[in-house]
Amino acid sequence: MNKEKWIEEILQSAREIPPLSPSPYMAAHIEAKLQQPLRVNTMPLRWVYASAAVLLALLVMNISMLRNDRRQLSNSSAVQQMMQEYGWGNNDLYSMNLSNKPHE
């Protein structure tokens, strides 16, 4: 009951506030803004070329490092031996039998 009375008091106080009249120039101002030609902000070409060069350099570095890692892994028998010891060579996780007990 107390909450309902509080809500009713707030609604009554809002009814006493007179409505505001909009500025007569606001509609004309908004329409003038809409009539202005659309400005498109473009990025300078030097920044486009610089970012493309950086991305290309990162791509080349990633590919070269990937190739170097593959060469080192293919020559390393220690890594292959460790993968076999821990069972990391089998990528088929769904068919791995982790327990000998049948599921109930």
C-alpha positions as a Python dict, from the first residue, in 0.01 Angstrom:
ca = {
    (1, 'M'): (0, 0, 0),
    (2, 'N'): (278, 243, 87),
    (3, 'K'): (449, 179, -245),
    (4, 'E'): (128, 239, -440),
    (5, 'K'): (71, 568, -257),
    (6, 'W'): (427, 675, -337),
    (7, 'I'): (379, 594, -706),
    (8, 'E'): (52, 786, -714),
    (9, 'E'): (216, 1094, -557),
    (10, 'I'): (489, 1090, -822),
    (11, 'L'): (234, 1061, -1101),
    (12, 'Q'): (35, 1353, -957),
    (13, 'S'): (347, 1570, -932),
    (14, 'A'): (430, 1496, -1297),
    (15, 'R'): (81, 1611, -1403),
    (16, 'E'): (143, 1954, -1255),
    (17, 'I'): (447, 2017, -1477),
    (18, 'P'): (348, 2222, -1784),
    (19, 'P'): (454, 2078, -2122),
    (20, 'L'): (742, 2251, -2293),
    (21, 'S'): (698, 2403, -2634),
    (22, 'P'): (969, 2322, -2886),
    (23, 'S'): (1180, 2591, -3041),
    (24, 'P'): (1026, 2712, -3368),
    (25, 'Y'): (1369, 2713, -3529),
    (26, 'M'): (1458, 2356, -3434),
    (27, 'A'): (1272, 2190, -3724),
    (28, 'A'): (1427, 2433, -3972),
    (29, 'H'): (1772, 2370, -3824),
    (30, 'I'): (1732, 1991, -3847),
    (31, 'E'): (1605, 2016, -4205),
    (32, 'A'): (1899, 2237, -4303),
    (33, 'K'): (2140, 1980, -4158),
    (34, 'L'): (1971, 1704, -4356),
    (35, 'Q'): (1997, 1905, -4678),
    (36, 'Q'): (2374, 1952, -4645),
    (37, 'P'): (2586, 1728, -4869),
    (38, 'L'): (2719, 1417, -4702),
    (39, 'R'): (3087, 1441, -4612),
    (40, 'V'): (3280, 1119, -4627),
    (41, 'N'): (3590, 1109, -4412),
    (42, 'T'): (3862, 925, -4596),
    (43, 'M'): (4188, 795, -4463),
    (44, 'P'): (4504, 930, -4628),
    (45, 'L'): (4656, 684, -4873),
    (46, 'R'): (4992, 683, -4697),
    (47, 'W'): (4827, 528, -4389),
    (48, 'V'): (4657, 267, -4606),
    (49, 'Y'): (4987, 174, -4768),
    (50, 'A'): (5170, 175, -4433),
    (51, 'S'): (4915, -55, -4269),
    (52, 'A'): (4916, -287, -4571),
    (53, 'A'): (5297, -305, -4557),
    (54, 'V'): (5292, -386, -4185),
    (55, 'L'): (5033, -660, -4235),
    (56, 'L'): (5231, -806, -4524),
    (57, 'A'): (5552, -802, -4316),
    (58, 'L'): (5374, -980, -4029),
    (59, 'L'): (5237, -1240, -4269),
    (60, 'V'): (5582, -1306, -4418),
    (61, 'M'): (5737, -1334, -4071),
    (62, 'N'): (5468, -1579, -3956),
    (63, 'I'): (5510, -1799, -4262),
    (64, 'S'): (5890, -1801, -4232),
    (65, 'M'): (5877, -1887, -3861),
    (66, 'L'): (5625, -2163, -3930),
    (67, 'R'): (5852, -2315, -4192),
    (68, 'N'): (6153, -2295, -3957),
    (69, 'D'): (5956, -2466, -3680),
    (70, 'R'): (5847, -2747, -3913),
    (71, 'R'): (6207, -2806, -4025),
    (72, 'Q'): (6325, -2825, -3664),
    (73, 'L'): (6042, -3060, -3565),
    (74, 'S'): (6099, -3291, -3860),
    (75, 'N'): (6468, -3322, -3771),
    (76, 'S'): (6405, -3374, -3402),
    (77, 'S'): (6351, -3734, -3300),
    (78, 'A'): (6335, -3638, -2931),
    (79, 'V'): (6007, -3457, -2985),
    (80, 'Q'): (5862, -3752, -3170),
    (81, 'Q'): (5975, -3990, -2897),
    (82, 'M'): (5816, -3773, -2628),
    (83, 'M'): (5491, -3755, -2823),
    (84, 'Q'): (5480, -4132, -2846),
    (85, 'E'): (5555, -4174, -2474),
    (86, 'Y'): (5271, -3947, -2369),
    (87, 'G'): (5030, -4069, -2637),
    (88, 'W'): (5000, -3733, -2809),
    (89, 'G'): (5042, -3884, -3152),
    (90, 'N'): (4687, -4017, -3162),
    (91, 'N'): (4455, -3730, -3256),
    (92, 'D'): (4140, -3944, -3266),
    (93, 'L'): (4005, -3863, -2919),
    (94, 'Y'): (3659, -4011, -2974),
    (95, 'S'): (3777, -4366, -3034),
    (96, 'M'): (4031, -4377, -2752),
    (97, 'N'): (3942, -4638, -2495),
    (98, 'L'): (4032, -4473, -2164),
    (99, 'S'): (3898, -4749, -1942),
    (100, 'N'): (3854, -5121, -1983),
    (101, 'K'): (3518, -5124, -1804),
    (102, 'P'): (3205, -5125, -2016),
    (103, 'H'): (2971, -4832, -1964),
    (104, 'E'): (2648, -4906, -1781),
}
